[in-house]
Amino acid sequence: MVDVLAGIPSSDADRIRQLPCARSATAVSVLAGGITNRNYKVITPSGMIVVRLSDAQSSVLAIDRDNEHLNSISAAISGVGAPVIEYSPDAGALVVGWIEGRTFTEVDVREPVNLLRIAAAAQQLHAGPRFVSDFNMFAIQERYLALVQAQGYRLPDRYLEFLPKFELMKQAMFQHPEPTVPCNNDLLAANFIDDGERLWLIDYEYSGNNEASFEIGNIWSESTLPDELLEVLVTSYWGRPTFSKLARARLWGLASKYGWTLWASIQAAISPIDFDYWSWGMEKYDRAVAEFDNPGFAGLLHSVTTAE
């Protein structure tokens, strides 16, 4: 085991050694791309697995690792999540099965044919077993903002100026809420894996029961899809692009950008991972500002308060 873990940071190597499923590993390598966890591909005589290591401070990001574990099991039961192999709270490790396939990029998400497949995968997850936790971006943003202000972390210019509009969004969205379903809530392009036949949805850190329209709006936001492709995604999911569903997805996308901006501020202050969180967050925030300042914002609020 010592040889296959050569080159792995010693603290992570020690944690991997604690895992029974990894004790007979023949190779261990770093998986690129994680900006919350460190992920490792581990080859064992029984097959390939992925070891996801997290740190205790991630709890301030509203991540509950026990919930992530249980929700990952439910996602696997639904047929779109990787099988869960092992969970070790003491080691801060969640182990899932390796999915052989190609990780999506934003270019892939922008393909209309892939939006049909994404909608189908989301529907399969949403029709699966309910999760043990709930997720609401308005509550998450409030929690993040309290932490940022209490700790004196960076806030972008004008951030507090938009709080009244954010509150109007909250009031409008809750007039005609959708039933909640089990959602991933963090479907950036890299969390889709194409095995050549179907799509898998990975990483359930922020999973929880939520509105399907949040899932759709967050996908639109994370891959910076143009408006016409949001209509394709909404139509693919709901069967028809009603004004209220389009507006709801747009507003949830805006809420996610505004909320995840604070996630970036917190991570920039606390994360040990070498990543430019602030620039990542500001890209989202700049798009949120453009939407808050858009004269069409009031029309979106009106559309979601009008039942169809």
C-alpha positions in Angstrom: 0.0 0.0 0.0 2.9 2.3 0.7 4.1 2.1 -2.9 0.8 2.8 -4.6 0.2 5.9 -2.3 3.6 7.4 -3.1 3.1 11.0 -4.2 -0.3 11.3 -2.5 -0.3 13.9 0.3 0.5 12.1 3.5 -2.7 13.2 5.3 -4.9 11.9 2.4 -2.8 8.7 2.2 -3.4 8.0 5.8 -7.1 8.4 5.4 -7.2 6.1 2.3 -5.3 3.5 4.3 -8.2 3.4 6.8 -10.7 2.2 4.2 -11.2 -1.6 4.0 -12.2 -1.3 0.3 -8.9 0.3 -0.6 -6.4 -1.9 1.4 -5.7 -4.2 -1.6 -5.3 -1.2 -4.0 -2.9 -1.7 -6.8 -2.9 1.9 -8.0 -4.1 5.3 -6.7 -4.2 8.5 -8.8 -5.6 12.0 -8.4 -8.7 12.9 -10.2 -8.7 16.5 -11.4 -11.6 18.9 -11.2 -12.8 18.9 -7.6 -13.0 22.3 -5.9 -14.6 21.2 -2.6 -13.1 17.7 -2.2 -10.0 15.8 -3.2 -10.9 12.8 -5.4 -8.9 9.7 -6.0 -9.2 6.9 -8.5 -8.3 3.6 -6.8 -7.8 0.4 -8.7 -8.4 -2.8 -6.6 -8.6 -6.5 -7.6 -12.4 -6.1 -7.3 -12.6 -3.1 -9.7 -12.1 0.6 -9.8 -13.5 2.9 -7.2 -13.5 6.7 -6.4 -12.5 7.9 -3.0 -13.9 11.3 -2.2 -12.1 13.0 0.8 -13.6 16.0 2.5 -12.5 18.3 5.4 -14.5 19.1 8.5 -14.7 22.8 7.6 -16.9 22.0 4.6 -19.8 22.0 7.1 -19.9 25.8 7.0 -20.8 25.4 3.3 -24.1 23.8 4.4 -22.8 20.3 3.5 -23.9 17.5 5.7 -21.8 14.4 4.9 -24.2 11.9 6.4 -27.0 13.3 4.2 -24.7 13.2 1.2 -24.0 9.5 1.9 -27.7 8.6 2.3 -28.8 10.7 -0.7 -26.1 9.1 -2.8 -27.6 5.7 -2.0 -31.0 6.9 -3.1 -29.6 8.3 -6.3 -28.0 5.0 -7.0 -31.3 3.3 -6.4 -32.9 5.7 -8.9 -30.5 4.4 -11.5 -28.6 7.6 -12.3 -26.1 7.7 -9.4 -22.9 5.7 -8.9 -23.2 2.8 -6.5 -22.0 3.6 -3.0 -19.2 1.3 -1.8 -18.2 2.6 1.6 -18.7 5.5 3.9 -16.2 6.4 6.7 -17.1 9.6 8.7 -13.9 9.2 10.7 -11.8 9.3 7.6 -14.0 11.9 5.9 -14.4 9.6 3.0 -17.2 8.5 0.7 -16.4 5.7 -1.7 -18.4 5.2 -4.9 -18.1 3.0 -7.9 -16.2 4.1 -10.9 -18.3 5.0 -14.0 -16.6 4.4 -17.3 -17.5 7.3 -19.6 -16.8 10.8 -20.7 -17.2 13.8 -18.4 -19.3 16.5 -20.0 -18.0 20.0 -20.7 -20.2 23.1 -21.1 -19.9 22.6 -24.9 -21.6 19.2 -24.5 -24.4 20.6 -22.4 -25.0 23.2 -25.1 -25.9 20.5 -27.6 -29.7 20.3 -27.9 -29.7 16.5 -28.2 -27.8 16.4 -24.9 -30.3 18.7 -23.3 -33.0 16.0 -24.1 -30.8 13.4 -22.4 -30.1 15.7 -19.4 -33.8 16.3 -18.9 -34.4 12.6 -19.0 -31.7 11.9 -16.4 -33.0 14.6 -14.2 -36.6 13.2 -14.5 -35.2 9.7 -13.5 -33.5 11.1 -10.4 -36.6 13.2 -9.5 -38.8 10.2 -9.7 -36.6 8.1 -7.4 -36.6 7.7 -3.6 -36.9 11.0 -1.7 -33.8 12.3 0.0 -33.3 12.5 3.7 -32.7 16.3 3.5 -34.2 19.4 1.9 -32.4 22.2 0.0 -33.6 25.8 -0.5 -31.3 28.3 -2.0 -32.9 31.2 -0.2 -32.1 29.6 3.1 -28.6 28.7 2.0 -27.9 32.3 0.8 -29.1 33.7 4.2 -26.8 31.3 6.0 -23.8 32.1 3.8 -24.4 35.9 4.1 -24.5 35.7 7.9 -21.2 33.8 7.9 -19.5 36.2 5.4 -20.5 39.2 7.4 -19.7 37.7 10.8 -16.2 36.7 9.6 -15.5 39.8 7.5 -15.1 37.8 4.3 -15.1 39.7 1.0 -18.4 40.9 -0.5 -18.5 42.0 -4.1 -19.6 45.6 -4.9 -23.4 46.1 -4.8 -24.1 42.7 -3.3 -26.3 44.0 -0.4 -28.0 46.4 -2.8 -29.8 43.4 -4.4 -31.2 41.9 -1.2 -34.6 43.6 -1.6 -35.0 42.1 -5.1 -33.8 38.7 -3.8 -36.6 39.0 -1.1 -39.1 39.8 -3.8 -38.0 36.7 -5.7 -38.5 34.6 -2.6 -42.0 35.9 -2.0 -43.0 35.4 -5.7 -41.6 31.9 -5.9 -43.5 30.8 -2.7 -46.9 32.0 -4.0 -47.2 28.9 -6.2 -44.5 26.5 -5.1 -43.8 23.3 -7.0 -43.9 20.0 -5.2 -40.3 19.1 -4.1 -38.5 16.1 -5.6 -35.0 14.6 -4.9 -32.6 17.0 -6.7 -28.8 17.0 -7.1 -28.8 20.9 -6.9 -25.3 21.2 -8.3 -25.4 19.9 -11.9 -22.5 21.7 -13.5 -21.2 20.2 -16.7 -18.6 18.1 -14.9 -21.2 16.3 -12.9 -22.6 14.6 -16.0 -20.9 11.4 -17.2 -21.8 9.9 -20.6 -21.2 6.2 -20.8 -22.1 6.1 -24.5 -25.7 5.0 -23.8 -27.0 7.2 -21.0 -26.0 9.9 -18.6 -25.0 9.5 -15.0 -25.4 12.3 -12.4 -22.6 12.4 -9.8 -21.7 14.3 -6.6 -24.5 14.7 -4.1 -22.9 17.2 -1.6 -25.8 19.7 -2.0 -28.5 17.1 -2.8 -31.9 17.5 -1.2 -35.5 17.6 -2.0 -36.2 20.8 -4.0 -38.2 22.1 -6.9 -37.4 20.5 -10.2 -37.3 24.1 -11.6 -34.3 24.8 -9.4 -32.5 21.8 -11.0 -33.3 23.1 -14.5 -32.4 26.7 -13.7 -29.2 25.7 -12.0 -28.2 23.6 -15.1 -28.9 26.6 -17.3 -26.8 28.9 -15.0 -23.8 26.6 -14.4 -23.3 26.0 -18.1 -24.1 29.6 -19.2 -26.7 28.4 -21.7 -28.3 31.0 -23.9 -32.0 31.7 -23.3 -33.1 29.7 -26.4 -31.4 26.6 -24.9 -33.1 27.2 -21.6 -36.4 26.9 -23.5 -35.2 23.6 -25.0 -34.3 22.3 -21.5 -37.6 23.4 -20.0 -39.6 21.9 -22.9 -37.7 18.7 -22.7 -38.4 18.4 -19.0 -42.0 19.6 -18.8 -43.3 18.8 -22.3 -44.1 22.4 -23.1 -42.4 25.8 -22.5 -45.0 27.7 -20.4 -44.1 31.3 -19.4 -44.3 30.4 -15.7 -41.9 27.5 -16.0 -39.4 29.4 -18.1 -39.6 32.3 -15.6 -39.3 30.0 -12.7 -36.2 28.3 -14.1 -34.6 31.7 -14.9 -35.3 33.1 -11.4 -33.9 29.9 -9.7 -30.9 30.2 -11.9 -30.5 33.8 -10.8 -30.9 32.8 -7.1 -28.2 30.1 -7.6 -25.7 32.6 -9.0 -26.4 35.1 -6.3 -26.1 32.4 -3.6 -23.1 30.6 -5.0 -21.2 33.9 -5.1 -21.1 33.8 -1.3 -20.0 30.1 -1.5 -17.0 31.4 -3.5 -16.3 34.1 -0.9 -16.2 31.6 1.9 -14.1 29.1 0.0 -11.6 31.8 -0.9 -11.1 32.3 2.8 -11.0 28.8 4.2 -10.3 26.2 1.5 -6.9 24.5 1.4 -7.4 23.7 -2.3 -5.3 25.8 -4.8 -8.1 27.3 -6.8 -9.2 30.9 -7.7 -12.5 30.8 -6.0 -13.0 34.6 -6.1 -12.7 34.8 -9.9 -15.0 31.7 -10.2 -17.6 33.5 -8.0 -17.3 36.8 -9.7 -18.1 35.3 -13.1 -21.4 34.1 -11.6 -22.0 37.4 -9.8 -21.5 39.5 -12.9 -24.2 37.5 -14.6 -26.5 37.9 -11.6 -26.0 41.7 -11.6 -27.0 41.8 -15.3 -30.2 39.9 -14.5 -31.1 42.0 -11.5 -30.5 45.2 -13.5 -32.5 43.9 -16.5 -35.8 45.7 -17.0 -37.4 42.3 -17.6 -36.8 41.3 -14.0 -40.3 42.5 -12.9 -41.9 40.5 -15.7 -40.3 37.3 -14.4 -41.7 37.9 -11.0 -45.1 38.5 -12.5 -44.9 35.3 -14.5 -44.2 33.0 -11.6 -47.1 34.5 -9.6 -49.5 33.7 -12.4 -50.8 30.2 -12.2 -51.2 28.4 -15.5 
